Amino acid sequence: MGRVSLFGGDEIPLKPEEFRLLRDLVGARTGLNFAPDLRFSLERRLRERLAVLGLTSFAEYYQYLRFHPAANAEWEEVQDLLTTNETYLFREDYHLYAFRDEFAPILTEQARSRKRLSS
């Protein structure tokens, strides 16, 4: 029995070969990496875009992202769907104290021996 979609009918599956193509394309374009065990997460997050664009497979979506004139706008949608748009880094006082008390002294000590900071 197929999975039921919100639009009535079966959901479009992300086939293994489509996952590899999309994973590599997303990685090259955004720097985001999806391990094989994240296939269903990628499928779940991008599936709604197929319905919005009227596509019938993830292979069509791959072609859309590569060649469609509106692909640049679609990439913004992809990045929004595949990333967590929230961070708590340096929002809390204890983050700043940890940086000041733990990391800054290390960086300062390293800088003394080199006369400059570098990565």
N, C-alpha and C positions, 0 to 999 in steps of 0.2 A: 504494500500500500504506500503510495507517495505521500510526501508531506503536503499539508494543506497550506495554501497561501492566503494572504489577506484578500486577494482579488478573486478567489474562488477557483479552483483548479490546482494543479500541482506546481510546486515551487521549482524554479530552474536550478538544477544542481551545478556545482562547480566541479567539473571533471579534473582528474589529476593533471592532465596535460595543460588544461586551461589555467589551473592553479600555478603551475611552473611558469607559464608565459606571463601571467599577471604579476606574480611575485617578483620575477626578474625585472619587469617593466617598472613596477612601483619602486623597487629597490634602486634602479638606475635613476629614476626621476626624482625621488624624494629622499633616498637614503634610508628608508624604512625597510627592515628585514623581517620576513615572515618565515619561520621555520616550518617544516612540513606539518608539525602538530598544530599549527595555527591556521590550517586550511579552512576549517569550518568558521573560524572567526572572520577571516577575510571574506568568505562566502556570505555570511550573515550581514556583515557591515556594508557590502557592496550590492547585495541583491536588490535593494529598493531602487538603485540607480537604473537597473535594467528596465524595471517597470516604468519609471519616469521617462526614460528615453525611448520606450517602445521596442526594446531589444529582446530577442528570444533565446540568447545564450551568452555565456561569459566570453566565448570566442568573439562574438559580435562586439561585445563591450571592449575587449582588447583592441580590436580593429578601430573602434571609435576613438579610444584613447590615443592611438598612434596616428591616425590619419584624418579624423573629422575636423572641419574648420573650427568647430566649437570646443575642441579638445582642451585648450588652455583653461577655459572656464570650468570644464568638467574636472580637471586636475585639482582645482580648488575644492570642489566637492569631495573628491577622493581623499585629499589630505585632511579635510575636516572630519570625515567619517573614520579615518584610520588612526587618528591621533587623539590623545586625551588633551583637551584644550584647557587644562587647569594645572597649576603648579603651586606648591606650597613652599618652594625653596625661598628662603630669606623673607618669608612673610611673618615669621614668628621671631620674637626676641632671642630665643635660645639658638636659633640658626645663626644669627649674627654673633652671639657670644661664642659659639663654637668656632666660627671662622676666626674671630679675633683671638681667642685663647688657644686654639689648637693649630690652625693652619697658618695664620699670619706669622707666628714665631718661626715655623719651619721655613717658610718662604724668605723671611728676613735673614735667617742664618745661611741659607743657600745663596742668597744675593750677596752677602758679605764676602763669601769665598770667590764669587765670580764677578763681582762689581756690577752685575745687571741681572734682571729677572728674565727667564726664558722658559718656553714650554718644553 
